[in-house]
Amino acid sequence: MTRMYDQQQACPIARSLDVLGDRWTLLVIRDLRRGHSKFADLLVSLRGISPSVLSERLQSLEREGVVERRFYSEHPPRAEYVLTAKGDALAPILQAFSAWGNESAPRPPWVTA
């Protein structure tokens, strides 16, 4: 995998962005924390994400050890996705993003919850 910030690898922020910096990635992690563990549930909760992008994000997070895929049915094969300890460690970052967003990037008046 080519690093996005290969000239900045001494910086921990750049290395973190290589794992988490793609569009939708933090939202996938947010929704996994909220209990959406099945692919179809994630597609519903992440309105606007395409199935191919969701699949790529989950595969990338699995390669990085942030997410684990667990099969719960053999015929047909069905999987659910859960955060690993490495993924759970992102909770304070998501909380900080949320706090910052509430304070510094308020919701536009035309957007509802």
C-alpha positions in Angstrom: 0.0 0.0 0.0 1.4 3.4 -1.0 1.5 5.8 1.9 -0.4 9.0 1.3 2.2 11.0 3.3 5.3 9.0 2.6 7.6 12.0 3.0 6.1 12.7 6.5 6.4 9.3 8.1 8.3 10.7 11.1 5.1 12.5 12.1 2.6 10.4 14.0 -0.3 12.5 12.7 0.7 11.7 9.1 0.9 8.0 10.0 -2.5 8.2 11.6 -3.9 9.9 8.5 -2.6 7.0 6.4 -4.9 4.7 8.4 -7.8 7.0 9.2 -7.7 9.9 6.7 -9.9 8.6 3.9 -13.4 10.0 3.5 -16.0 8.0 5.4 -13.4 6.1 7.5 -14.1 7.8 10.8 -17.8 7.7 10.2 -17.6 3.9 9.7 -15.7 3.7 13.0 -18.3 5.9 14.7 -21.2 3.7 13.5 -19.4 0.5 14.5 -19.1 2.1 18.0 -22.9 2.7 17.9 -23.5 -1.0 17.3 -24.0 -1.1 13.6 -22.1 -4.3 12.9 -23.6 -5.7 9.7 -22.8 -4.4 6.2 -26.4 -3.7 5.4 -26.9 -1.8 8.7 -23.8 0.3 8.0 -25.2 1.2 4.5 -28.4 2.4 6.1 -26.7 4.4 8.9 -24.1 5.9 6.6 -26.5 7.5 4.1 -24.7 8.4 0.9 -21.8 5.9 1.1 -21.7 3.5 -1.8 -21.4 -0.3 -1.2 -18.0 -0.4 -2.9 -16.6 2.4 -0.8 -17.9 0.9 2.4 -16.4 -2.5 1.4 -13.0 -0.8 0.7 -13.1 1.1 4.0 -13.9 -2.1 6.0 -11.2 -4.1 4.2 -8.6 -1.3 4.9 -9.6 -1.1 8.5 -9.3 -4.9 8.8 -5.9 -4.9 7.3 -4.8 -2.2 9.8 -6.1 -4.2 12.7 -8.8 -1.6 13.6 -11.7 -3.8 12.7 -12.3 -7.6 12.8 -14.6 -9.5 10.5 -16.5 -12.3 12.2 -18.7 -14.8 10.3 -21.9 -15.7 12.0 -23.5 -17.8 9.2 -21.9 -20.3 6.8 -24.7 -20.8 4.3 -24.9 -18.1 3.0 -21.7 -16.7 4.4 -22.6 -13.6 6.5 -20.2 -11.4 8.5 -20.4 -8.7 11.1 -17.7 -6.2 11.8 -16.4 -5.3 15.3 -13.8 -2.9 16.5 -10.6 -4.4 17.9 -8.8 -3.0 21.0 -7.0 -0.8 18.5 -10.3 0.4 17.1 -11.8 1.0 20.6 -8.8 3.2 21.4 -10.1 5.7 18.9 -13.1 6.6 21.2 -11.4 9.7 22.7 -10.5 10.9 19.2 -14.1 10.6 18.0 -15.3 12.3 21.2 -12.9 15.2 20.5 -14.0 15.4 16.9 -17.6 15.6 18.0 -16.9 18.3 20.6 -14.9 20.3 18.2 -17.6 20.0 15.5 -20.3 21.1 18.0 -18.3 24.1 18.9 -16.5 25.1 15.7 -18.4 23.6 12.8 -22.1 24.1 13.8 -24.8 22.3 11.9 -26.2 24.4 9.0 -29.8 25.5 9.7 -31.2 23.4 6.9 -29.7 20.1 8.2 -31.8 18.1 10.7 -30.6 15.3 12.9 
